[in-house]
Amino acid sequence: VLLTRADLADRHGYLNARATLEALIDQGIIPIVNENDTIATEEIRIGDNDNLSAQVANLIEADLLILLTDQDGLYTSDPRSNKNAKLITEVGPEPFSKELWQSAGGSESGLGIGGMTTKLQAADLARHGGTEVIIARGSVENILMRLTNGEISGTKLLPVVNKLEGRKRRILSGSHTKCEVVIDAGAAQALSRGGSLLPAGVTQLKGSFERGDAVKVVTADKKSVAVGLTNYGTADLQKICGKQSTEIESLLGFTFGDEVIHRDHMVFL
């Protein structure tokens, strides 16, 4: 999967990239992501795979991001020039200290352009999205399995917010939207049990919105139920209101999923 900064900055590109990666993972396929160097200009270039990985981690709301380097992790100073340097096993959720930034040195492996400073920048980006980060030595045999099994520590960097809180913050940033999706009693009951919002339960739309926008979910008696990120814009949703999810593709010629709003992208009020 080839991405550029423009893909992630554009709302439709962002949603399409996320949907593609999630679909691959759901099928048991491990996607390999890289920057699209053939079309990336300086203005839209991400620049290094460390920051790309952090942006992808935020894109799919990953639980864990592992950054591999030529050292066992972050040290108090460069271990190649200071034999007394100590491995930092864990960094808390607080802002990175000046000393931590100063301790990050460049890579001498000659492979790629990602030094420790770049990895620290990427880690900070990912942990602000709710993803835990581990920096470890990539040359260790079976490093990924050994890290996930707890056999090797590396440097663990704890997220600033948990994943759920990060998602809620992003969704609730649109809580003042004037766009509404009106639902029937059956849909309201399904949502109260933790279900997703399906097109069959939608009775009316208020305002104009696009796919990926935050919309308010309300009942016929104007009770606010939730705020969520819609899979369908106004024009498409009008065609499938009250219809079964199995009819979406035949009515639209495509589908972005069975749900108008997936429960994972909804915050209840």
NORPE-V371534 format. One record per residue. PHI is phi in degrees with one decimal (none if undefined). OMEGA is omega in degrees with one decimal (none if undefined). Layout:
phi:omega
PHI:OMEGA
PHI:OMEGA
This chain:
phi:omega
none:-178.2
-103.4:-176.9
-128.8:169.8
-129.0:176.7
-59.5:-179.8
-63.6:178.1
-61.5:-176.0
-84.9:179.1
-83.1:179.1
-80.8:-175.1
-58.8:-177.9
-69.7:176.6
-62.7:178.9
-60.6:-178.0
-66.2:179.6
-66.5:178.0
-63.8:179.1
-63.0:-179.5
-62.5:179.4
-64.4:-179.1
-64.9:179.7
-64.9:179.0
-65.5:178.0
-62.8:-179.4
-64.3:178.6
-61.7:179.3
-89.4:179.6
77.8:-179.5
-100.6:177.7
-91.5:-179.4
-74.8:172.6
-103.6:-173.7
-108.8:176.3
-145.1:176.3
-77.3:-179.8
-80.8:-174.7
-64.6:-175.6
-69.6:-178.5
-121.1:-175.4
-75.6:172.6
-86.6:-177.9
-59.3:-176.5
-70.8:-176.3
-112.0:-178.6
-79.0:174.3
-74.2:168.3
105.6:179.9
-155.3:-175.3
-73.6:176.9
-64.6:179.2
-68.3:175.3
-61.4:-179.3
-63.7:178.5
-66.6:178.9
-67.6:176.8
-68.6:176.8
-59.6:176.8
-68.4:-179.1
-59.7:-176.1
-101.7:-180.0
55.0:-177.1
-67.5:175.7
-73.8:-172.7
-144.5:172.6
-119.1:178.5
-108.9:177.8
-107.9:-176.4
-101.1:-176.1
-143.4:-179.3
-98.9:176.4
-126.6:-179.4
-71.9:-179.3
156.5:175.8
-81.3:177.9
-118.1:177.7
-65.7:172.0
-157.7:-176.2
-66.6:-177.2
-68.6:179.6
-77.5:-179.7
-116.6:-179.3
-132.1:-177.0
-68.7:178.8
-91.9:178.8
-63.2:-178.0
-114.8:178.2
-69.3:174.6
-89.3:-174.3
-82.1:-178.9
-151.6:175.0
-119.9:-175.6
-73.5:-176.7
-76.9:-179.2
-69.9:178.8
-55.9:178.9
-61.3:179.3
-77.7:176.7
-61.0:-179.4
-64.6:179.9
-66.0:177.4
-61.9:-178.9
-68.1:-178.4
-76.5:-178.0
-77.5:-179.4
-110.1:-179.9
-83.5:179.4
-89.1:176.8
-105.9:-176.4
-70.7:-177.7
81.0:-178.7
-101.4:177.5
72.5:-177.3
-120.0:-174.9
-90.5:174.0
-88.4:-177.3
-67.8:178.1
-61.9:178.5
-63.4:178.9
-67.5:178.3
-67.9:176.1
-62.5:179.5
-65.0:179.0
-61.6:-179.5
-66.0:177.6
-63.9:-177.8
-66.9:-175.4
-72.0:174.3
-73.0:174.8
-94.7:177.7
96.5:-179.1
-101.1:173.1
-75.8:-176.9
-125.8:172.2
-125.6:173.7
-107.7:-174.6
-150.5:-178.4
-78.4:-176.0
-79.5:-176.0
-83.7:179.5
-70.3:-178.9
-62.3:179.4
53.2:-172.7
-60.5:-176.5
-65.3:179.1
-65.3:-177.9
-69.0:176.0
-69.3:-178.0
-68.9:176.9
-85.9:178.1
80.6:-179.3
-76.8:178.9
-127.7:-174.9
-95.9:-170.0
62.4:173.7
-112.8:178.8
-95.2:178.3
-115.6:-173.4
-77.4:-179.4
-67.0:177.8
-69.1:175.2
-129.9:174.8
-74.2:-173.0
-60.5:-179.9
-64.7:-179.9
-65.9:177.7
-61.9:178.3
-64.9:180.0
-61.2:179.9
-61.9:-179.3
-65.4:-178.2
-71.8:-176.9
-70.2:175.0
-63.6:177.0
-105.7:-175.3
-69.0:-179.9
-93.4:179.5
-61.5:177.1
-94.1:178.8
-81.4:-175.7
-133.3:170.5
-114.6:-177.9
-91.2:-175.9
-121.6:178.3
-87.7:-175.6
-63.4:180.0
-64.4:178.5
-67.6:178.6
-60.9:179.0
-67.4:178.8
-63.6:178.5
-65.2:-179.9
-65.3:178.5
-95.1:177.1
93.1:-179.6
-83.7:174.7
-88.8:177.5
-89.5:180.0
-101.6:-177.8
-61.8:-179.0
-60.1:-176.9
-93.0:-178.6
-91.0:-177.5
-110.3:-174.2
-159.3:176.4
-121.1:177.8
-127.2:-177.3
89.9:-179.7
-113.4:-178.6
-144.4:179.9
-115.6:177.1
-55.6:179.7
93.4:178.5
-73.6:172.9
-83.2:178.5
-129.2:178.3
-93.5:177.4
-101.4:-176.1
-130.9:175.8
-88.7:-179.1
-62.2:178.6
-91.8:172.1
69.1:175.3
-84.7:178.9
-74.2:-176.9
-103.1:-173.8
-162.7:168.2
-123.0:-178.1
-149.1:178.6
-95.5:-173.2
-80.7:176.6
-82.1:-175.5
-133.4:175.6
-78.9:-176.3
-55.2:-175.3
-59.0:-179.8
-74.8:-176.2
-67.4:177.5
-61.4:-178.4
-78.6:-175.8
-116.1:177.6
-56.6:177.9
78.9:-178.2
-96.2:176.1
-77.1:-178.9
-60.4:180.0
-68.4:-178.8
-93.4:-172.5
-56.7:-174.8
-65.5:-180.0
-70.8:-179.3
-80.9:-176.1
-101.5:-174.3
88.8:179.1
-163.0:175.4
-146.6:172.2
-106.6:-179.4
124.8:-178.4
-73.2:-171.9
-100.5:168.4
-71.9:173.2
-135.9:178.0
-73.7:-178.1
-60.1:179.1
-71.7:-178.7
-114.4:-176.9
-134.9:174.9
-120.0:-177.5
-83.8:-176.4
-98.6:none
